[in-house]
Amino acid sequence: MASPRGTIRVTVEHSGMKAVVRGLRPSNKGEEPVSREAILQALAAAGVVHGVDQAAIRELLGGLKDGRPAPAAAVAQGTPPAHGEDGRLELVRGAGAFVRPGEAVGTVRAATPGTEGRTVTGKAIPARAGRPAEVEVGAGVERVPEGADLRAQEMGVIAVEGNRVEVRPLFRVSGDAMRATLSLPAGGPDRAAPTASEVGEALLHAGVRHGADPNQLDALQRRAAAGEAIQDEAVAAGLPPVPGTDGRIDYRCRVGLLAGTTRADGSLDFHDRGFGGCLVEAGQVLAELVPASPGTPGRNVRGEEVPATEGQAVQLLAGPGVHTEAAGTTFRAEREGQALVERDRLSVYQVSAIDGDVDYSTGHLDVGTRAIQVRGHVRSTFRVQADGPVVVEGSIGDALVVSRTSVHVGCGITQRGKGLVASGGEVETLHAQNARILALDDVTVHAGLVHGQVWTAGRLLAPGDKGRVLGGEVHAAGGIEVEEAGSRGGTRTLLAVGPSPDLRKALKGAGKVVGELAEKLHAARPAAAPTVRVRGTVHPGVEVALGTARLKVTETVSAAEFHLGAGGTVAMRALEG
C-alpha cells in the first residue's frame, strides 16, 4: 500500500501461521505518518483476517515515533489446532491395591475431539481427535451401568496388564487343584489390607476345603497388615493318590515258554524257550495270579476325590491239563506232564520227544492229546499230528504237520506246494518256501516267505530286516506287517486282508482236524480297520486286497501303509519314522 512516506509490505509465511510487516520508516517533514489503520488496511489487502496482534502494531508504531526505522515485525499469528486427548484408564487405587466387592476400581476417561486451529488468512486447520480408550474388563471387574466407572465384583488385588484390568483373587488354585497359594498386598496408612475374616471368606470363595492350615493363614495376614507383601505363598496341598500295583504271576515251578530265540546262524533255539518246563504231578500248584490293586484315591484342595491309577492287570488262562481255584487265582495241574506257557495260557502236556527225524524210522506220528518235540526234521510225505503244541527244531519238508494248539519250527518250512502246516493257534518259523500254512492265530516268518500260501485268522508278521514276502498269496484276517513285499522282477505277490474264496478247495482231503480249522478260519471276520504295512520297499507286481477292494502297485513305493480310503477303495499313506 502506498502512503506519503512509502509502501507497507505484508508477507504471509508459507505455513499461513504468521504475517510479517516490512518497509516501515519514520515519516519525513511534510509526510503523513504511518497509522494503525494503514497497517490494518495493508493486512486486509494481503488477506490477513485472523490473529492480528494489536500490541505488536502499537509497539511497531511507537518505534517509528522515536525516529527509528522499523524492523520486520510479526503482527498476526495463526492459532494452532489443539489435538484431542486419548481415552485412558484412571485407577482410583494403584495396581496391586486391595479392593472389596462393590468398591471403585477406576474410571475410563473418554477421548476428546480436540479444537481446530486457524491460519492468519482464516483457513481452518483440523484437529486430530483422541483415540478411544481400549480397556478390557477382566475377571472380578464390572462396568457401572450407563457409566464409565469400573468397580470390583469380588475381593482381591487390582492388576493391570496392557489394556486389561482385573481383580485377582487372593487365593489361586493350580490347574490340577492339588495346590493353593495366597497373595496379600502390604498394608499401610493409605493402603488397606484384608482382615483375618476376609482372608477366611476368600478361602471359601476360592473353593479350598482341604489342606489349609488356619494358623498359617493368620500369620500371613498379620505380616501383610504390618506392611509385608505376601506373594504366592503355598497355603494348601492336596493328598496325591497312591497308584495301584500291577498284577503279577508267581510261578511255583519252572515253565516252558514258546516261541524260540534266534541263534547266530538265524535258526530258532528252543532249548531256553520251548519244552523246558519242569515235570509236574497231578494236583500240583503251578502258579498264583496276584490281581492288580486299584490304588488309593487322593483328595485335592477343593475336597474332591482324586482317582488313583489302577494297576495293570495281567491275564493267565487255564489251558489243557490245568484248572483254576480260588476265583481263578490259583492254577493247579490236572495231570502229570510239562508245564508250558504259550502267550497267556498255562497248560500241562505230556510230551512225546523224538530225538531224530520223523521219517521211515518213526512212521507217521499222532500223539493224541500230548505235545510233541522233534529234535530233527519232519521229512516229506510224513504226518505229525497232536492236540498239544508241536515243536520241530529242524525243518519241515512236504509233510503234513497239524496241531490244535501251535506249531514252532526252528529252521524253516521248505515244500513243493503239497505239504501243509496247520495250527489251531499260532505258527512260527524261521523261513518258509513254497509252503502252505493255515493258522487261527498269528503266523510269524522271521527270515522270509517265498512263493507260499498263508491263510490265517490272525496277522501275518515278518519282523526284522529279513522279513520279506516274495510271491505267493497271503490271506490274513488280522492284517499284514512285513519289511519288504515283492521283487524287482515284478513277481506277483498278493497281500490280502480277508478270507480266501479258494480255501476249502485248496485244503480238501487234508483230514478232519484241518477241515475243522478251515471252517473256523472261513468264519473269521477281518479286522475292522484292515491295514497292510510295509516298512521297507513295495515292488511293482504286488497286489493289495482289503476285503473286496484291490490295488495293484505299478511303481516302487517305500515305507507305506495301505488302508481303506474314501469310497471303500485301497488308499496308501507314508509310514512315519
C-alpha positions as CSV (number, residue, x, y, z in Angstrom):
1,M,0.0,0.0,0.0
2,A,1.3,3.4,-0.9
3,S,1.5,6.3,1.6
4,P,3.2,9.6,1.8
5,R,6.2,8.0,3.4
6,G,6.5,4.8,1.4
7,T,5.0,1.3,0.9
8,I,3.8,-1.1,3.7
9,R,4.8,-4.7,2.6
10,V,2.9,-7.6,4.2
11,T,4.3,-11.2,3.9
12,V,2.4,-14.2,4.9
13,E,4.5,-17.3,5.7
14,H,4.0,-20.4,3.7
15,S,2.5,-22.2,6.7
16,G,-0.1,-19.5,6.9
17,M,0.7,-19.2,10.6
18,K,2.4,-15.8,10.6
19,A,2.0,-12.4,8.9
20,V,5.1,-10.0,8.8
21,V,5.2,-6.3,8.1
22,R,8.3,-4.8,6.4
23,G,9.4,-1.5,4.9
24,L,8.2,1.0,7.6
25,R,10.3,4.0,8.3
26,P,9.8,7.3,10.2
27,S,7.9,10.0,8.2
28,N,9.8,12.9,6.9
29,K,8.8,16.5,7.2
30,G,5.6,17.1,5.4
31,E,4.8,13.4,5.1
32,E,1.8,11.8,6.7
33,P,2.9,9.3,9.5
34,V,2.1,5.6,9.2
35,S,-1.1,4.9,11.2
36,R,-2.6,1.8,12.7
37,E,-5.4,2.0,10.2
38,A,-2.9,2.0,7.4
39,I,-1.3,-1.2,8.7
40,L,-4.7,-2.9,9.2
41,Q,-5.7,-2.0,5.7
42,A,-2.4,-3.5,4.3
43,L,-3.1,-6.7,6.3
44,A,-6.6,-6.9,5.0
45,A,-5.4,-6.4,1.5
46,A,-3.0,-9.3,2.0
47,G,-5.9,-11.5,3.2
48,V,-4.9,-11.5,6.9
49,V,-8.2,-11.8,8.8
50,H,-7.2,-13.8,11.9
51,G,-4.8,-13.4,14.8
52,V,-3.9,-9.7,14.3
53,D,-1.7,-8.7,17.2
54,Q,-2.7,-5.1,18.2
55,A,0.0,-4.9,20.8
56,A,2.7,-5.7,18.2
57,I,1.3,-3.0,15.9
58,R,1.4,-0.4,18.7
59,E,5.0,-1.4,19.5
60,L,5.9,-1.0,15.9
61,L,4.3,2.4,15.6
62,G,6.0,3.6,18.8
63,G,9.4,2.8,17.4
64,L,8.6,5.0,14.3
65,K,7.7,8.0,16.5
66,D,11.2,7.7,18.1
67,G,12.7,8.2,14.6
68,R,14.0,4.7,14.2
69,P,13.3,2.6,11.1
70,A,11.1,-0.3,12.0
71,P,12.5,-3.8,11.5
72,A,10.4,-6.6,10.0
73,A,7.8,-7.5,12.6
74,A,5.1,-10.2,13.0
75,V,1.8,-8.5,13.5
76,A,-0.5,-11.6,13.1
77,Q,-0.2,-15.1,14.4
78,G,-2.3,-18.2,13.4
79,T,-3.9,-20.4,16.0
80,P,-2.6,-24.0,16.0
81,P,-5.1,-26.8,16.5
82,A,-5.5,-28.4,19.9
83,H,-5.5,-32.1,19.3
84,G,-7.8,-34.3,21.3
85,E,-6.6,-36.4,24.3
86,D,-6.7,-40.2,24.1
87,G,-9.1,-42.0,26.3
88,R,-7.4,-43.7,29.3
89,L,-8.0,-45.7,32.4
90,E,-7.6,-43.9,35.6
91,L,-7.3,-46.1,38.7
92,V,-8.8,-45.0,41.9
93,R,-6.1,-47.0,43.6
94,G,-2.9,-48.1,42.1
95,A,-2.2,-51.6,40.6
96,G,-1.6,-54.0,43.5
97,A,-4.1,-52.3,45.8
98,F,-6.7,-54.4,47.8
99,V,-10.4,-53.9,46.9
100,R,-13.6,-55.3,48.3
101,P,-16.7,-56.1,46.3
102,G,-18.5,-53.0,45.1
103,E,-15.6,-50.7,45.7
104,A,-14.4,-48.4,42.8
105,V,-11.5,-49.7,40.7
106,G,-11.2,-46.8,38.3
107,T,-12.8,-44.7,35.5
108,V,-12.5,-44.9,31.8
109,R,-11.9,-41.4,30.6
110,A,-13.4,-40.7,27.2
111,A,-11.3,-39.3,24.3
112,T,-11.8,-35.6,23.5
113,P,-12.4,-34.4,19.9
114,G,-9.8,-31.5,20.0
115,T,-10.2,-27.9,18.7
116,E,-9.4,-26.8,15.2
117,G,-6.9,-24.1,14.5
118,R,-6.9,-21.3,12.0
119,T,-4.3,-19.6,9.8
120,V,-3.8,-15.8,9.6
121,T,-5.8,-15.9,6.4
122,G,-8.7,-17.6,8.2
123,K,-8.2,-21.1,6.8
124,A,-9.3,-23.8,9.3
125,I,-6.7,-26.3,10.5
126,P,-8.4,-29.6,11.6
127,A,-7.6,-31.1,14.9
128,R,-6.8,-34.8,15.5
129,A,-9.4,-36.5,17.6
130,G,-8.2,-38.5,20.6
131,R,-8.3,-42.3,20.3
132,P,-10.9,-44.1,22.3
133,A,-9.6,-46.0,25.4
134,E,-9.2,-49.7,24.7
135,V,-9.8,-51.1,28.1
136,E,-10.6,-54.8,28.5
137,V,-12.6,-55.6,31.6
138,G,-11.3,-58.8,33.0
139,A,-12.3,-61.1,35.8
140,G,-13.6,-59.6,39.0
141,V,-14.4,-56.2,37.4
142,E,-17.6,-54.8,36.0
143,R,-18.7,-51.6,34.3
144,V,-21.1,-49.5,36.2
145,P,-24.3,-49.4,34.1
146,E,-24.6,-46.4,31.9
147,G,-21.3,-45.0,33.1
148,A,-17.6,-45.1,32.7
149,D,-16.7,-46.2,36.1
150,L,-15.4,-49.7,37.0
151,R,-16.0,-51.5,40.2
152,A,-14.9,-54.7,41.9
153,Q,-17.1,-57.7,41.8
154,E,-15.1,-59.7,44.3
155,M,-12.5,-59.3,46.9
156,G,-8.9,-59.2,45.6
157,V,-6.0,-57.2,44.2
158,I,-6.1,-54.8,41.2
159,A,-3.9,-56.0,38.4
160,V,-3.3,-54.3,35.0
161,E,-1.6,-56.0,32.1
162,G,-1.5,-54.0,28.9
163,N,-5.1,-52.7,28.4
164,R,-6.7,-55.3,30.6
165,V,-7.7,-54.6,34.2
166,E,-8.9,-57.3,36.6
167,V,-9.2,-58.1,40.2
168,R,-7.2,-61.2,41.0
169,P,-8.4,-63.3,43.9
170,L,-6.2,-63.6,47.0
171,F,-6.1,-67.4,46.6
172,R,-5.1,-69.2,43.4
173,V,-5.7,-72.9,42.9
174,S,-3.5,-74.8,40.5
175,G,-4.9,-76.4,37.4
176,D,-4.9,-79.9,38.9
177,A,-6.4,-78.5,42.1
178,M,-3.6,-80.0,44.2
179,R,-2.1,-76.7,45.4
180,A,-3.4,-73.4,46.6
181,T,-1.3,-70.2,47.1
182,L,-2.1,-66.9,48.8
183,S,-1.0,-63.4,47.8
184,L,-1.7,-60.4,50.1
185,P,-0.8,-56.7,49.4
186,A,1.2,-54.9,52.0
187,G,-0.9,-52.8,54.3
188,G,-0.1,-49.2,55.4
189,P,-1.5,-45.9,56.4
190,D,-3.1,-45.3,53.0
191,R,-3.3,-48.9,51.7
192,A,-5.9,-51.3,53.0
193,A,-5.1,-54.9,53.8
194,P,-7.6,-57.7,54.2
195,T,-8.7,-58.6,57.6
196,A,-8.4,-62.1,59.0
197,S,-12.1,-62.7,58.5
198,E,-11.8,-61.5,54.9
199,V,-8.9,-64.0,54.3
200,G,-11.1,-66.8,55.5
201,E,-14.0,-65.6,53.3
202,A,-11.7,-65.5,50.3
203,L,-10.5,-69.1,51.1
204,L,-14.1,-70.3,51.0
205,H,-14.8,-68.3,47.8
206,A,-11.8,-70.0,46.1
207,G,-13.3,-73.4,46.9
208,V,-10.4,-74.5,49.1
209,R,-11.9,-77.1,51.5
210,H,-8.9,-79.3,52.2
211,G,-5.3,-79.0,53.3
212,A,-5.2,-75.4,54.6
213,D,-3.7,-74.5,58.0
214,P,-5.7,-71.8,59.8
215,N,-2.6,-70.8,61.9
216,Q,-0.5,-70.3,58.8
217,L,-3.2,-68.1,57.3
218,D,-3.5,-65.9,60.4
219,A,0.3,-65.5,60.5
220,L,0.4,-64.4,56.8
221,Q,-2.5,-62.0,57.4
222,R,-0.7,-60.3,60.3
223,R,2.5,-60.0,58.3
224,A,0.6,-58.3,55.4
225,A,-1.2,-55.9,57.8
226,A,2.2,-55.0,59.2
227,G,3.4,-53.9,55.7
228,E,4.9,-57.0,54.2
229,A,3.7,-58.1,50.8
230,I,2.9,-61.8,50.6
231,Q,3.4,-63.3,47.1
232,D,2.2,-66.8,46.0
233,E,2.7,-68.4,49.4
234,A,1.7,-72.1,49.4
235,V,-1.0,-72.5,51.9
236,A,-2.8,-75.7,51.0
237,A,-1.8,-79.0,49.4
238,G,-3.9,-81.9,48.2
239,L,-3.3,-85.5,49.1
240,P,-2.0,-87.3,46.0
241,P,-3.4,-90.6,45.1
242,V,-1.4,-93.8,45.5
243,P,-1.3,-95.7,42.2
244,G,-2.2,-99.3,42.3
245,T,0.3,-102.1,41.9
246,D,0.4,-104.1,38.7
247,G,-0.8,-107.7,38.8
248,R,1.7,-110.4,38.5
249,I,2.1,-114.1,38.1
250,D,4.0,-116.1,40.7
251,Y,5.0,-119.4,39.1
252,R,5.6,-122.3,41.6
253,C,7.6,-124.2,39.1
254,R,9.7,-123.6,36.0
255,V,7.6,-123.4,32.9
256,G,8.4,-123.7,29.3
257,L,7.9,-120.6,27.1
258,L,7.1,-120.6,23.4
259,A,8.4,-119.4,21.0
260,G,12.1,-119.8,20.5
261,T,15.0,-117.4,20.4
262,T,17.1,-116.8,17.3
263,R,20.6,-118.4,17.1
264,A,23.6,-116.7,15.5
265,D,23.0,-118.7,12.3
266,G,19.5,-117.4,12.1
267,S,17.7,-120.6,13.3
268,L,15.4,-120.7,16.2
269,D,16.6,-122.2,19.5
270,F,14.1,-124.0,21.7
271,H,16.4,-125.0,24.5
272,D,15.8,-122.0,26.6
273,R,12.3,-121.4,25.3
274,G,10.3,-124.4,24.4
275,F,9.6,-127.6,26.3
276,G,11.9,-126.5,29.0
277,G,9.3,-126.7,31.8
278,C,9.7,-128.9,34.8
279,L,7.8,-132.1,35.2
280,V,4.8,-131.7,37.4
281,E,2.4,-134.0,39.2
282,A,-1.4,-134.0,39.1
283,G,-2.7,-131.7,41.8
284,Q,0.5,-129.6,42.0
285,V,0.0,-125.8,42.2
286,L,1.7,-124.3,39.2
287,A,1.1,-120.6,39.6
288,E,-0.7,-117.9,41.7
289,L,-2.2,-114.9,40.0
290,V,-1.9,-111.8,42.1
291,P,-4.5,-109.4,40.9
292,A,-3.7,-105.7,40.3
293,S,-4.7,-103.4,43.1
294,P,-7.0,-100.4,42.5
295,G,-4.8,-98.0,44.4
296,T,-5.8,-95.4,47.0
297,P,-7.6,-92.3,45.9
298,G,-6.3,-88.9,46.9
299,R,-8.1,-85.6,47.7
300,N,-7.5,-82.2,46.1
301,V,-7.6,-78.8,47.9
302,R,-11.3,-78.5,46.8
303,G,-12.1,-81.6,48.8
304,E,-12.8,-83.6,45.7
305,E,-11.6,-87.2,45.4
306,V,-8.7,-87.7,43.0
307,P,-9.0,-91.2,41.5
308,A,-5.9,-93.4,41.7
309,T,-4.4,-95.1,38.6
310,E,-5.3,-98.7,38.7
311,G,-2.6,-101.3,38.4
312,Q,-2.2,-103.0,35.1
313,A,-3.9,-106.4,35.1
314,V,-2.3,-109.5,33.9
315,Q,-4.1,-112.4,32.3
316,L,-3.4,-116.1,32.6
317,L,-5.8,-118.6,31.4
318,A,-6.0,-122.3,32.2
319,G,-5.2,-124.5,29.2
320,P,-5.4,-128.2,28.7
321,G,-4.3,-130.1,31.8
322,V,-4.8,-127.2,34.2
323,H,-7.7,-125.9,36.2
324,T,-8.2,-122.9,38.4
325,E,-9.3,-122.5,42.0
326,A,-9.8,-119.5,44.4
327,A,-11.8,-117.4,42.0
328,G,-9.3,-118.1,39.2
329,T,-6.1,-117.1,41.0
330,T,-4.7,-120.5,41.7
331,F,-3.6,-122.8,38.8
332,R,-3.3,-126.5,39.6
333,A,-2.2,-129.3,37.3
334,E,-4.8,-131.9,36.4
335,R,-2.2,-134.5,35.1
336,E,1.4,-135.3,35.0
337,G,3.5,-133.6,32.3
338,Q,5.4,-130.5,31.5
339,A,4.1,-127.0,32.4
340,L,4.0,-124.7,29.4
341,V,3.0,-121.1,28.9
342,E,2.0,-120.1,25.4
343,R,1.0,-116.4,25.2
344,D,-1.4,-116.1,28.2
345,R,-2.3,-119.7,28.6
346,L,-0.8,-122.2,31.1
347,S,-1.1,-125.8,30.1
348,V,0.3,-129.2,31.2
349,Y,1.2,-131.6,28.4
350,Q,2.7,-135.0,28.3
351,V,5.4,-134.5,25.7
352,S,6.5,-137.1,23.2
353,A,10.1,-136.5,22.3
354,I,11.6,-137.7,19.0
355,D,15.4,-137.5,19.2
356,G,15.9,-137.6,15.4
357,D,13.9,-137.1,12.3
358,V,10.3,-138.1,11.5
359,D,10.9,-140.5,8.6
360,Y,10.6,-144.2,7.8
361,S,12.2,-145.0,11.2
362,T,9.3,-143.5,13.1
363,G,6.5,-143.5,10.5
364,H,3.5,-141.2,10.8
365,L,3.0,-139.8,14.3
366,D,-0.3,-139.0,16.0
367,V,0.2,-138.4,19.7
368,G,-3.4,-137.5,20.6
369,T,-3.7,-135.1,23.5
370,R,0.0,-134.9,24.0
371,A,2.5,-132.4,22.7
372,I,5.5,-133.5,20.5
373,Q,9.0,-132.3,20.2
374,V,11.0,-133.3,17.1
375,R,14.7,-132.6,17.6
376,G,15.4,-133.3,13.9
377,H,13.4,-132.8,10.7
378,V,10.0,-133.8,9.5
379,R,10.7,-135.4,6.2
380,S,8.4,-135.2,3.1
381,T,5.3,-137.4,2.8
382,F,5.1,-138.0,6.6
383,R,2.4,-136.8,9.0
384,V,2.7,-135.4,12.5
385,Q,-0.4,-134.6,14.5
386,A,-1.0,-133.5,18.1
387,D,-3.6,-131.7,20.1
388,G,-0.8,-130.0,22.0
389,P,2.0,-127.8,20.6
390,V,4.3,-129.2,18.0
391,V,8.0,-128.1,18.2
392,V,10.3,-129.0,15.3
393,E,13.8,-128.0,15.9
394,G,14.9,-128.8,12.4
395,S,12.8,-128.2,9.2
396,I,9.6,-129.4,7.7
397,G,9.5,-130.8,4.2
398,D,6.5,-131.7,2.0
399,A,4.8,-133.1,5.1
400,L,1.5,-132.7,6.9
401,V,2.0,-131.2,10.4
402,V,-1.1,-130.4,12.4
403,S,-1.6,-129.1,15.9
404,R,-4.8,-127.9,17.6
405,T,-2.6,-125.6,19.7
406,S,0.6,-124.2,17.9
407,V,3.4,-125.1,15.6
408,H,7.0,-123.8,16.1
409,V,9.7,-124.6,13.5
410,G,13.4,-123.9,14.3
411,C,14.9,-124.0,10.8
412,G,12.1,-123.5,8.3
413,I,9.4,-125.0,6.1
414,T,10.5,-126.0,2.6
415,Q,7.8,-127.6,0.5
416,R,6.8,-128.1,-3.1
417,G,3.2,-127.0,-2.6
418,K,1.9,-130.4,-1.5
419,G,2.6,-130.3,2.3
420,L,0.7,-128.3,4.9
421,V,1.3,-126.9,8.3
422,A,-1.9,-126.3,10.2
423,S,-2.5,-124.9,13.7
424,G,-5.4,-124.0,15.9
425,G,-3.2,-121.2,17.3
426,E,-0.1,-119.6,16.0
427,V,2.7,-120.8,13.6
428,E,6.2,-119.6,14.0
429,T,9.1,-120.4,11.6
430,L,12.5,-119.1,10.6
431,H,11.5,-119.1,6.9
432,A,9.0,-120.7,4.5
433,Q,9.4,-121.6,0.8
434,N,6.6,-122.9,-1.4
435,A,4.8,-123.7,1.9
436,R,1.2,-123.9,2.7
437,I,0.3,-122.6,6.2
438,L,-3.0,-122.5,8.0
439,A,-3.5,-120.8,11.4
440,L,-6.2,-119.4,13.6
441,D,-3.7,-117.0,15.2
442,D,-0.7,-115.1,14.0
443,V,1.8,-116.5,11.5
444,T,5.4,-115.2,12.1
445,V,8.1,-115.8,9.5
446,H,11.4,-114.3,10.6
447,A,13.5,-114.6,7.5
448,G,11.3,-114.6,4.5
449,L,8.2,-116.1,2.9
450,V,8.8,-117.1,-0.7
451,H,6.1,-118.3,-3.1
452,G,3.9,-119.5,-0.2
453,Q,0.2,-119.7,0.6
454,V,-0.8,-118.5,4.0
455,W,-4.3,-118.5,5.4
456,T,-4.7,-117.0,9.0
457,A,-7.4,-115.6,11.2
458,G,-4.7,-113.6,12.9
459,R,-1.8,-111.5,11.4
460,L,1.0,-112.3,9.0
461,L,4.2,-110.9,10.6
462,A,7.6,-110.8,9.0
463,P,9.7,-108.9,11.6
464,G,13.3,-107.7,11.2
465,D,15.4,-106.7,8.2
466,K,14.8,-110.1,6.6
467,G,11.1,-110.1,6.9
468,R,10.3,-110.4,3.2
469,V,7.3,-111.8,1.3
470,L,8.1,-112.7,-2.3
471,G,5.5,-114.2,-4.5
472,G,2.5,-116.3,-3.5
473,E,-0.6,-115.3,-1.6
474,V,-1.2,-114.2,2.0
475,H,-4.8,-114.1,3.4
476,A,-4.6,-112.6,6.9
477,A,-7.8,-111.5,8.6
478,G,-5.9,-109.5,11.3
479,G,-3.7,-107.6,8.9
480,I,-0.2,-107.9,7.4
481,E,3.1,-106.3,8.5
482,V,6.4,-107.1,6.6
483,E,9.7,-105.5,5.8
484,E,9.6,-105.9,2.0
485,A,6.9,-107.1,-0.5
486,G,7.5,-108.5,-3.9
487,S,10.7,-108.3,-6.0
488,R,12.5,-106.2,-8.6
489,G,11.4,-108.6,-11.3
490,G,7.7,-107.8,-10.6
491,T,6.8,-111.2,-9.2
492,R,3.1,-111.3,-8.5
493,T,2.5,-111.1,-4.7
494,L,-0.9,-110.9,-3.2
495,L,-1.3,-109.4,0.3
496,A,-5.0,-109.7,1.3
497,V,-6.8,-108.9,4.5
498,G,-9.9,-111.1,4.4
499,P,-10.9,-114.7,3.5
500,S,-9.8,-116.7,0.5
501,P,-12.6,-117.9,-1.7
502,D,-10.4,-120.9,-2.6
503,L,-9.7,-122.0,1.0
504,R,-12.0,-125.1,1.1
505,K,-10.9,-126.3,-2.3
506,A,-7.2,-125.9,-1.5
507,L,-7.4,-127.9,1.7
508,K,-9.8,-130.6,0.5
509,G,-8.7,-134.0,1.6
510,A,-6.3,-132.8,4.3
511,G,-8.1,-134.6,7.1
512,K,-10.8,-134.0,9.7
513,V,-8.8,-131.7,12.0
514,V,-7.7,-129.5,9.1
515,G,-11.2,-129.3,7.9
516,E,-12.4,-128.1,11.3
517,L,-9.7,-125.5,11.4
518,A,-10.5,-124.4,7.9
519,E,-14.2,-123.9,8.8
520,K,-13.2,-121.8,11.8
521,L,-10.9,-119.7,9.6
522,H,-13.5,-119.2,7.0
523,A,-15.9,-117.8,9.6
524,A,-13.3,-115.4,11.0
525,R,-14.1,-111.8,10.4
526,P,-11.4,-109.4,9.1
527,A,-10.1,-106.5,11.2
528,A,-12.5,-103.5,11.5
529,A,-9.8,-101.2,10.1
530,P,-7.7,-103.6,7.9
531,T,-4.2,-102.5,7.0
532,V,-1.1,-103.8,5.2
533,R,2.1,-102.2,6.4
534,V,5.4,-102.5,4.6
535,R,8.3,-101.0,6.5
536,G,10.7,-101.1,3.6
537,T,10.1,-101.4,-0.2
538,V,6.9,-102.4,-2.1
539,H,7.9,-103.6,-5.6
540,P,5.7,-103.4,-8.7
541,G,3.7,-106.6,-9.1
542,V,2.4,-106.5,-5.5
543,E,-1.4,-106.5,-5.2
544,V,-3.1,-105.4,-2.0
545,A,-6.6,-106.5,-1.3
546,L,-8.7,-105.2,1.6
547,G,-12.0,-107.0,1.6
548,T,-13.3,-106.6,-2.0
549,A,-11.2,-103.5,-2.7
550,R,-7.9,-104.1,-4.6
551,L,-4.9,-102.0,-5.6
552,K,-2.1,-103.2,-7.9
553,V,1.2,-101.5,-7.3
554,T,2.8,-100.3,-10.6
555,E,5.8,-98.4,-9.3
556,T,8.2,-98.8,-6.4
557,V,7.0,-97.4,-3.1
558,S,8.9,-97.1,0.2
559,A,7.5,-97.3,3.8
560,A,3.8,-97.4,3.1
561,E,0.6,-98.4,4.8
562,F,-2.4,-99.5,2.8
563,H,-5.8,-98.9,4.2
564,L,-9.4,-98.4,3.2
565,G,-9.9,-94.8,2.0
566,A,-12.9,-92.8,0.9
567,G,-15.4,-94.7,-1.2
568,G,-14.1,-98.0,0.0
569,T,-11.0,-98.0,-2.2
570,V,-7.5,-99.0,-1.2
571,A,-5.5,-95.9,-0.2
572,M,-1.9,-95.5,0.7
573,R,-0.1,-93.3,3.2
574,A,3.6,-93.0,4.2
575,L,4.7,-94.6,7.4
576,E,6.2,-92.2,9.9
577,G,9.7,-92.7,11.2
